[in-house]
C-alpha cells in the first residue's frame, strides 16, 4: 500500500509527499534529520492533515504531482472540502449504526438469556 499525504508545518505551510509507510514518514519528518526533507526539517514540527491510500506507487506519485501543482489556496480549499466530506461520511455512518441497533421499548425488560450467561 502506498500513501499520498499532506502535512502542515509550524509556519502554516503545506508539504505534500508519498510513501509506503505513513507513520514512519511522519516520524522521520519530525525526528530524523537525515531522512526528513530539508524544507520540512527547517519547519518542524509537522502535523499530518490528510492522506490517501493507493495500490501502486505510480498512482500515489501521480496524485502528489497533481496536488503539488495547485496553489496554496487551492490546497486549503481541497483540505476544507475533504474535511467536510469526511465529517458527512462519519455522521452518516454513525446515523446508520444507531438506526441498526435494536431498540427496547420503554419499560421493557432485558432478556433473561443475557443475565443467564453471566
C-alpha positions in Angstrom: 0.0 0.0 0.0 1.3 3.5 -0.9 0.2 6.8 0.5 -0.1 10.4 -0.6 0.0 12.7 2.3 -0.2 16.4 3.2 1.4 17.8 6.4 1.1 21.2 7.9 4.4 22.8 9.0 4.9 25.1 12.0 4.8 28.1 9.7 1.4 27.0 8.4 2.8 25.9 5.1 1.7 22.7 3.4 4.0 19.9 2.3 3.0 17.0 0.0 4.7 13.7 -0.3 4.2 10.0 -0.9 5.4 7.0 1.0 4.8 3.3 1.6 4.9 3.7 5.5 2.9 6.8 6.5 3.6 6.6 10.3 7.3 6.1 9.8 7.5 9.0 7.3 5.8 11.5 9.6 8.2 10.3 12.4 11.1 10.9 10.0 9.9 14.4 9.1 9.8 15.3 12.8 12.8 13.4 14.3 15.3 12.1 11.7 17.3 14.9 10.1 19.0 12.5 7.6 15.7 11.3 6.2 13.5 14.4 6.5 13.3 16.8 3.6 15.4 20.0 4.2 12.3 22.2 4.0 10.3 20.1 6.5 13.2 19.8 8.9 13.5 23.5 9.0 9.8 24.0 9.7 9.2 21.3 12.3 7.0 20.1 13.9 4.8 18.8 11.2 1.2 17.5 11.6 -0.5 15.1 9.2 -3.6 16.8 7.9 -4.6 14.5 5.0 -3.7 11.2 3.4 -5.0 8.9 0.6 -4.0 5.3 0.0 -3.2 3.7 -3.4 -2.4 0.2 -4.6 0.6 1.3 -6.6 3.5 3.8 -6.1 2.8 5.3 -9.5 -0.8 6.3 -8.5 0.5 7.9 -5.3 3.2 9.8 -7.2 0.6 10.9 -9.8 -1.6 12.3 -7.0 1.4 14.0 -5.4 2.3 15.8 -8.6 -1.3 16.8 -9.2 -1.6 18.4 -5.7 1.9 20.0 -5.8 0.9 21.9 -8.9 -2.0 23.6 -7.0 -1.7 26.9 -5.4 -1.8 27.1 -1.6 -5.3 28.5 -1.6 -6.5 25.6 -3.8 -4.8 23.1 -1.5 -6.5 24.7 1.5 -9.9 24.6 -0.3 -9.2 20.9 -1.1 -8.5 20.2 2.6 -11.6 22.1 3.7 -13.8 20.2 1.2 -12.3 16.8 2.2 -12.8 17.6 5.8 -16.4 18.5 5.2 -16.9 15.3 3.1 -15.2 13.1 5.8 -17.4 14.6 8.5 -20.5 13.9 6.4 -19.4 10.3 6.0 -18.7 9.9 9.7 -22.1 11.4 10.6 -23.9 9.2 8.0 -22.1 6.1 9.3 -22.9 7.0 12.9 -26.6 7.5 12.0 -26.7 4.2 10.1 -25.1 2.4 13.1 -27.6 4.0 15.5 -30.5 3.0 13.3 -29.4 -0.6 13.2 -29.2 -1.0 16.9 -32.1 -3.0 18.4 -34.2 -0.6 20.5 -36.1 -1.5 23.6 -39.4 -0.1 24.3 -39.5 1.9 27.5 -40.1 -0.3 30.5 -39.2 -3.5 28.5 -37.0 -5.8 30.5 -33.7 -7.1 29.3 -33.9 -10.7 28.0 -33.2 -13.4 30.6 -30.7 -15.1 28.4 -28.3 -12.2 28.7 -28.4 -12.5 32.5 -28.2 -16.3 32.5 -24.8 -16.2 30.8 -23.1 -14.0 33.4 
